[in-house]
Amino acid sequence: MNRHQQVARLVLSLIDLTSLNETDTDEHIKSLCEKAHSDKGHVAAVCVYPPFVKTAMSCLRLTGISVATVMNFPSGNHSLEETCSHIEKSISQGAAEIDVVMPYQRYQRGDRDHACEFIKACKNTCGEKARLKVILETGYLLDPDLIERAALDAIHSGADFIKTSTGKISIGATVSAAEAICSAIHQHFEETGRKVGFKASGSIRFMAQTLPFLEIVDTILGEEWLHPETCRFGASTLLDDVLAQL
């Protein structure tokens, strides 16, 4: 296996294969889950809307692939009570990863306390049963200093992963946002020794687009972060291009 194929196999293992469309059906999610594993390897997780968690679980139960779902998505302005209720239900159905949107609009307006309390409550609901991945919506926040501060606030509030974007606005994952988030993760690790993961999501369709993010993670956090436990790519079409490289 050459170096290019080794990178492709790594990227394959880091993918959160995602379908978050209003037109999703059980049959579509079953087809997505079938694509998630092959003799070339398998993805880290399949990410679906909450109504499809049970379907994904039934398809992936023996594969080692996690089921992820989204909360407070994509607007970031759902009530805390509704969000925590849906988290509880999804975990009871088998979801092992919860991707929750930080209340980013209120955060940008200066309401940091609300965002932090929201994330803390979500983390308490997840407990030890599910990994909490917090979506900052960096294409809305834009300013790298604000993104880094938001990442630190989310981490201090209990986030296990920091994710760039919902993929539902025009600006997805960017290099500057990734650098800001990874800097926050590095700072927290230096202070506490706790590893927090990084997830690039939004407008990542081809393997070549993953390379700058892999380099950022490697440079700022270290090669040991290039593992599904601490690095992910959220995407719906990336898998096809990666498999074509193998």
N, C-alpha and C positions, 0 to 999 in steps of 0.2 A: 504494500500500500504506500503510495507516494504522499508527500507532505500535503498536497491539495486535498487528497482523499481523507487524510487524517483530520484536517480542519473541517471538512464536510461532515465527517462522522461525529466530531465534537459538537458542531452546530446542531445536527440532528438531535443529539441527546439533550440539548438545551431548549428545544422548542416547546412552547405552550401552544398547541394546535387549537385554533380558536374559531368558533362560529358564533357571532352575536348579531344575528339578523332578525328582523321582525318576521321574515318569511320562514324561519327555521321550523322543521317538523321532526318528529321522532325518526322518520326514515332518513332524513338528511343527517341527523346526529349519529345514527347507526353507521352510515356510510363514512362519516368523518372518523369515527372510532376505528373502523376497519383500516383506514389509511394510516392511522397513528403507529402501527407496528408492522414490521416486515422482516424478511431475512437480512435486511441491511441495518436493522436496529430499530429503536423506538424513541418516541418523543418523551419529554419529561411529564407533560400533562395535557389533558384536553380540557379546554375552557368553554363553558356553555352557559346559557341563561339558566336561572334556577329551575324553571319547569322541566328542564331536560337532564337534571342531575341523575335522577333514577335511571333514565335510559342509558346515559353514559356509563354509569356504574355497572349496569347489567352486561354491557359490552366489554368493559375493561377489567373486570374483577380479577382475572388471573394473569394479567399482563405486566403488572408492576407500574402501570401508568396511573398517575394521580388524576382525580377529577377536580377541576377548579370551577368556580362560578363567580359571578360579579354582583356587587351590591352598591346601592346608592349610585347607580350607573344609568346613563353617562353624565347626568347633569350635576351630580354632587349636591343636590338640594332636597333629598328625601329626608323624612323625619328619622331621628335616631331610633325611636321605638319600632318603626316599620323595618328599618335596616337590621336591627338586632334580632327581631322576630324572624326575618327571612334567613339570617345567618344560622340561627338555631335549627330551623327546618331543614336547610340544605345540609348542615352537618349531620343531622339525624338520618338523612337519606344517603350519606356516604361521602359528601364533599370533603376533601382533605386540604383544600386551599381556597381562601376567600380573598378575592381581589376587590377591595373597597375603594371607592372614589372619595378622597379627602374633600371636604366642603371648600373647594378651591376658590370659588368666587368670594365667599365671606373672608377667606384667608387673605386674599389679595386686598380686600378692603380694610385689613388690619385686625380682623377678629381671630387672632391666633388661639385664644383660649377656647373658643367654640370648636375649632378644628382639632385641637389636642384632646379635649374631652370626648369628642366624637370618636376619635381613633382609640382612645383608652377604653371606651365602652365596647367598641367592636372587638378589641383584643380580649377583654374580659369574657365576652361571649364566646369567642373562639377557644379560650383556655388553652389546654394542651392538645385539643382534638384536631385543630386545623391551623395551618400556617396563614398568617395575615399579611397580604401584599397590598400596600397602600399606593394608589394611583394619584400622582400629583397634578396631572394635566399640565405638563410643562409648556405646551404650546400656548396656553392661556397665561401662565405666570410670566413666561419669557425671560425675565431678568435673571441671569445666573446666580447673583447674590441672593435673590428672593427664593430661587429654586433650592439652593443649598440650605438656606434657613428652614424652608418648608420640609426638606428631607430630614434635617436634624430634629425638628419638632416631631415629625412622624416617628422617627426612630426612638426618640425619648418617650414617646407615648406608647411604644410597644410593637411597632411594625417589625415584621420579620424580613420583609422585602420592600424595596422602594421601586415603583414602576413609573415610567415616564408618562404614559398617555393612555387614553381610552381608545384611540384610533377613530374617534367620532368627530374630531374637528380637523381643520385643514393642516395644522402643523402637528406632526407626530414626533417620534424620537429624533433628537438632534445630538450632535457631538457635544455642543456646549452644555446642554442639559445633562448628558451622561457624565461629563467631567464634574459638574457641580454636585450631582448625586453621589458619585463615587468618592469625591473629596469628603462629603459628609459621612459616608460609610467608613472611610479610612479614619477620620477624626474620632468617630465613636469607637472604633476598634482599638485605636491607640489608647483611649481613655478607659475602656472597660474590658477589652478582650472578647467582646461579643461580636460574632460575625453576622452582619445583615446582608441580604442578597440584593442584587441589582437586576431589574428587568427592563429591557428596551422594548417598547411596543409602539406601533403606529407607523405605517408607511414603509415597513420592512418586508419587501417582497422577494428579494434575490439574495443569494448567499454573499455576493460581493458587498452588499450593504451591511452585513454583520461584521465585517472585518475591522472597521474603525472602532466599533464598540468592544470587540474582543481585545483590541490593542489598549483601549482606555482601561478596561478592567485589569488587564495584565500589568500595565504600567503603574496605575495608582494603587491597586489592591493586591496584586500579585497573582502568579499563575495558579495558586491553590484556590482562587476564587472561580476559576474556569471549570465549574462543576455544577450539575443541576441543582445542588443544594443552595448555591449562592449566585447563580447567573442564569438568566432566562431570556428568550426572545418570544414575545407574543406576536403571532402572525397567523393568517389564514391561508396564504398561498406560498409562503416561504418553503414549506416542506417539499413541494414539487420540484423546485429548482435545486434544493439540496440533494434530493434522491437522484436527480439527473447527473450529479457529480460523482456518484458512487458506482 
